Amino acid sequence: MAELSKTDDAVDAATTGADTEEAALAAFDAPVDKGEPILQVRNLVKHFPLTKGILMKRQVGAVKAVDGVSFDLYQGETLGIVGESGCGKSTVAKLLMLLETATSGEVFYKGQDITKLSGKALKAVRRNIQMVFQDPYTSLNPRMTVGDIIGEPFEIHPEVAPKGDRRRKVQELLDVVGLNPEYINRYPHQFSGGQRQRIGIARGLALNPEIIICDEPVSALDVSVQAQVINLMEKLQDEFNLSYIFIAHDLSIVRHISDRVGVMYLGRMAEIGTDVQIYDHPTHPYTQALLSAVPVPDPSVREQRERIILTGDVPSPANPPSGCRFRTRCWKAEDRCATEEPLLAIPTRFKGKDTPAAHVSACHFAEEKAVLAV
């Protein structure tokens, strides 16, 4: 299990003049012996304009779907991202793939800001960052055979597989994801949901990428099929040294596959840590509320567990609350929360302490609380 890095320089950076989320992340969000991050996201912002009028349109506001997200991804690790529907998880995925243009912020792939790239340079980067989409049916062209779908990336990047070698390459990919290579001439509608998702994974692997962004890849599948796909992804990660960004709602699946977990709320990261830190030692009230909603099959344990019920509705991303965005639903909220925005940093009470609670959390009154039943 990865641990937090706590050097003297890191502590100084987080406690003195570096009062930004970037400094906190650089100091405390790095697993030991992972080296430099393969992907660095800094203050990523995406605002969708709200316009008024028909002929003379004017902007009257903006939906702040992603509003200052920062995190690192290391080679060979899986970063899980969880949160309620509408918190900006899928928008982050699209921004990382450059399917959406960021309003501001930076995404560094091996030290290079890819948000500024275009043309051949962007094409080269996209070869190394691929995506597995949520719906395994609508993400596949129903008019194309499986062989054409998986082989299409080779048309865009012919240097990966020579033209005469593509059929064999596609059959190898089908075999890698656990499908019969003879299915190469079949169409998507001839496969089950789990098989179609395996086809999507094979397409993502076609160009030998280093990073795969998984946007809720198992949410549309049965539980037994979910387990098969997750096990396949773990196997492929070990075999090809892949780095995953795994977006999902199911907290148990995220814990199973992730090395570290980021919790999002209303366009921002609320807490980031290892799976043990987030699930067993959460410090942000929103994370604690999420974990308390996890179903417990044992009735006797369920009756003894404290259930955190949040009041009120999720605020509109077009008009988020001032200060802490979670304060309108938080039982710890005080006047300070309305005026002062909390930084994503290690809580003061845990700084310098050898405790799993010493991980970054965007809360003025962060404190450890065991929520999940043991």
KEMI-179144 format. One line per 5 residues: number of its first residue (from 1); for each residue y, z, x of C-alpha. Coordinates in steps of 0.2 Angstrom, whole numbers. Last residue first. Example, Ala and Ser with C-alpha at 12.3 -4.5 7.8 and 13.67 -1.06 7.14 Angstrom:
residues 2
2> -5 36 68 ~ -22 39 62
//
This chain:
residues 374
374> -18 52 -78 ~ -7 49 -93 ~ 9 38 -89 ~ 26 46 -90 ~ 29 57 -75
369> 47 59 -73 ~ 57 58 -57 ~ 76 59 -58 ~ 90 46 -59 ~ 107 53 -65
364> 119 40 -60 ~ 106 26 -63 ~ 102 10 -54 ~ 86 14 -45 ~ 81 10 -27
359> 66 20 -21 ~ 64 38 -15 ~ 53 44 -29 ~ 38 41 -19 ~ 43 56 -8
354> 47 58 10 ~ 65 63 8 ~ 80 55 17 ~ 88 51 1 ~ 80 58 -14
349> 94 68 -22 ~ 106 54 -19 ~ 97 41 -29 ~ 91 26 -18 ~ 101 11 -23
344> 105 -1 -36 ~ 123 4 -39 ~ 128 12 -55 ~ 143 5 -64 ~ 157 18 -67
339> 167 19 -84 ~ 154 21 -98 ~ 141 30 -87 ~ 154 43 -81 ~ 157 49 -99
334> 139 54 -100 ~ 122 46 -104 ~ 106 55 -102 ~ 98 51 -118 ~ 100 32 -115
329> 102 19 -128 ~ 121 15 -127 ~ 120 19 -108 ~ 108 5 -103 ~ 122 -7 -97
324> 129 6 -86 ~ 148 4 -84 ~ 155 -6 -99 ~ 142 -12 -112 ~ 137 -30 -113
319> 146 -43 -124 ~ 138 -60 -123 ~ 122 -51 -117 ~ 121 -43 -134 ~ 117 -25 -134
314> 98 -20 -137 ~ 98 -10 -153 ~ 100 8 -156 ~ 88 23 -152 ~ 75 23 -139
309> 59 33 -142 ~ 51 42 -127 ~ 34 47 -131 ~ 27 63 -122 ~ 9 63 -120
304> -2 76 -128 ~ -7 66 -143 ~ -11 51 -133 ~ -23 61 -121 ~ -33 67 -136
299> -33 49 -144 ~ -40 40 -128 ~ -35 22 -129 ~ -17 25 -123 ~ -5 11 -127
294> 10 8 -115 ~ 26 14 -124 ~ 29 28 -112 ~ 30 16 -98 ~ 45 6 -105
289> 54 23 -109 ~ 52 29 -91 ~ 58 12 -84 ~ 73 13 -95 ~ 77 31 -90
284> 76 26 -71 ~ 67 37 -59 ~ 49 31 -61 ~ 36 41 -50 ~ 18 35 -56
279> 22 18 -63 ~ 37 13 -52 ~ 33 21 -36 ~ 14 17 -37 ~ 18 -1 -40
274> 30 -2 -26 ~ 48 -1 -30 ~ 63 -9 -39 ~ 73 -1 -53 ~ 86 -7 -66
269> 88 -25 -60 ~ 101 -34 -70 ~ 102 -47 -85 ~ 101 -35 -99 ~ 87 -24 -92
264> 76 -29 -78 ~ 62 -19 -69 ~ 56 -25 -52 ~ 39 -21 -46 ~ 31 -21 -29
259> 13 -25 -23 ~ 9 -34 -40 ~ -8 -40 -47 ~ -15 -24 -56 ~ 2 -16 -60
254> 9 -32 -68 ~ -7 -34 -79 ~ -5 -16 -85 ~ 14 -18 -89 ~ 11 -33 -100
249> 28 -41 -102 ~ 26 -53 -88 ~ 35 -62 -73 ~ 25 -63 -57 ~ 34 -69 -42
244> 20 -74 -30 ~ 19 -76 -11 ~ 4 -86 -6 ~ -7 -83 9 ~ -19 -98 5
239> -35 -89 3 ~ -29 -72 -1 ~ -17 -78 -14 ~ -30 -90 -21 ~ -42 -75 -24
234> -28 -65 -32 ~ -23 -80 -44 ~ -41 -82 -49 ~ -43 -64 -53 ~ -28 -65 -64
229> -34 -81 -72 ~ -51 -73 -76 ~ -43 -57 -82 ~ -32 -66 -94 ~ -47 -76 -101
224> -55 -59 -106 ~ -38 -54 -114 ~ -36 -70 -123 ~ -22 -81 -117 ~ -4 -85 -122
219> 3 -71 -111 ~ -7 -76 -96 ~ 6 -86 -85 ~ 21 -76 -90 ~ 33 -86 -79
214> 23 -87 -62 ~ 34 -92 -48 ~ 23 -99 -33 ~ 29 -97 -15 ~ 21 -105 0
209> 17 -121 -7 ~ 2 -132 -2 ~ 8 -147 -12 ~ -6 -147 -25 ~ -6 -128 -28
204> 6 -129 -43 ~ -4 -143 -51 ~ -20 -133 -48 ~ -11 -118 -57 ~ -7 -129 -72
199> -25 -135 -73 ~ -31 -117 -72 ~ -19 -114 -87 ~ -27 -128 -96 ~ -44 -120 -93
194> -38 -104 -100 ~ -31 -112 -116 ~ -47 -122 -119 ~ -48 -140 -113 ~ -50 -157 -122
189> -32 -156 -128 ~ -27 -158 -110 ~ -35 -175 -107 ~ -51 -179 -97 ~ -52 -191 -83
184> -53 -178 -69 ~ -66 -167 -78 ~ -79 -172 -65 ~ -72 -160 -53 ~ -78 -146 -64
179> -66 -132 -65 ~ -65 -116 -55 ~ -47 -117 -48 ~ -53 -123 -31 ~ -65 -136 -39
174> -51 -143 -49 ~ -41 -144 -32 ~ -55 -152 -23 ~ -56 -165 -37 ~ -37 -169 -35
169> -39 -171 -17 ~ -53 -183 -19 ~ -43 -193 -31 ~ -28 -193 -19 ~ -36 -200 -4
164> -32 -218 -6 ~ -14 -214 -9 ~ -12 -203 6 ~ -10 -185 2 ~ 5 -173 7
159> 16 -187 14 ~ 16 -195 -3 ~ 28 -181 -10 ~ 34 -188 -27 ~ 18 -198 -30
154> 8 -183 -23 ~ 16 -171 -36 ~ 8 -183 -50 ~ -10 -179 -44 ~ -12 -164 -54
149> -6 -172 -70 ~ -14 -189 -66 ~ -31 -182 -63 ~ -30 -171 -79 ~ -26 -186 -89
144> -9 -190 -95 ~ -3 -193 -113 ~ -4 -174 -117 ~ 9 -170 -103 ~ 5 -152 -98
139> 18 -138 -100 ~ 16 -139 -118 ~ -2 -133 -117 ~ -2 -120 -104 ~ 13 -111 -111
134> 20 -99 -99 ~ 24 -110 -84 ~ 16 -110 -66 ~ 30 -114 -54 ~ 31 -121 -36
129> 42 -117 -21 ~ 36 -126 -5 ~ 38 -144 -11 ~ 54 -138 -19 ~ 62 -136 -2
124> 59 -154 3 ~ 66 -161 -13 ~ 82 -150 -10 ~ 84 -157 7 ~ 81 -175 1
119> 94 -174 -12 ~ 104 -158 -15 ~ 105 -141 -7 ~ 119 -128 -10 ~ 108 -116 -20
114> 95 -117 -7 ~ 104 -105 5 ~ 93 -106 21 ~ 87 -90 29 ~ 68 -94 26
109> 72 -98 8 ~ 89 -89 4 ~ 95 -89 -15 ~ 114 -85 -16 ~ 125 -80 -30
104> 136 -89 -43 ~ 135 -98 -59 ~ 118 -103 -54 ~ 112 -121 -59 ~ 96 -121 -69
99> 80 -130 -64 ~ 84 -124 -47 ~ 67 -116 -45 ~ 74 -99 -41 ~ 87 -102 -56
94> 72 -106 -68 ~ 63 -90 -63 ~ 79 -80 -65 ~ 81 -87 -82 ~ 63 -82 -86
89> 67 -64 -82 ~ 84 -63 -91 ~ 83 -47 -102 ~ 80 -58 -117 ~ 62 -51 -121
84> 61 -33 -113 ~ 57 -30 -95 ~ 45 -34 -81 ~ 46 -43 -64 ~ 31 -42 -52
79> 33 -46 -34 ~ 17 -52 -26 ~ 15 -52 -7 ~ 9 -64 5 ~ 25 -68 14
74> 39 -56 8 ~ 51 -57 -8 ~ 68 -49 -8 ~ 79 -43 -22 ~ 96 -45 -30
69> 101 -49 -48 ~ 120 -49 -52 ~ 122 -55 -70 ~ 108 -65 -77 ~ 109 -70 -95
64> 128 -66 -97 ~ 131 -76 -112 ~ 149 -82 -110 ~ 165 -81 -120 ~ 178 -92 -129
59> 176 -108 -120 ~ 186 -122 -128 ~ 180 -137 -138 ~ 192 -150 -144 ~ 182 -161 -155
54> 171 -148 -163 ~ 178 -131 -160 ~ 172 -115 -151 ~ 162 -113 -135 ~ 151 -100 -128
49> 147 -103 -110 ~ 130 -99 -102 ~ 132 -87 -88 ~ 120 -86 -73 ~ 122 -74 -59
44> 112 -71 -43 ~ 120 -57 -33 ~ 108 -60 -18 ~ 90 -67 -19 ~ 81 -67 -3
39> 65 -77 -1 ~ 53 -77 14 ~ 58 -60 19 ~ 58 -56 37 ~ 44 -46 44
34> 31 -38 33 ~ 26 -24 45 ~ 32 -10 33 ~ 38 -16 16 ~ 57 -19 14
29> 67 -13 -1 ~ 75 2 7 ~ 89 -5 19 ~ 91 -23 14 ~ 90 -18 -4
24> 103 -4 -2 ~ 115 -15 8 ~ 113 -29 -5 ~ 117 -18 -19 ~ 134 -14 -12
19> 142 2 -5 ~ 140 -3 13 ~ 154 9 19 ~ 143 24 21 ~ 127 30 13
14> 117 14 12 ~ 121 7 29 ~ 119 24 37 ~ 102 26 29 ~ 96 9 35
9> 103 12 53 ~ 93 29 53 ~ 77 19 48 ~ 68 22 32 ~ 57 8 28
4> 48 10 11 ~ 29 9 11 ~ 17 -5 6 ~ 0 0 0
//
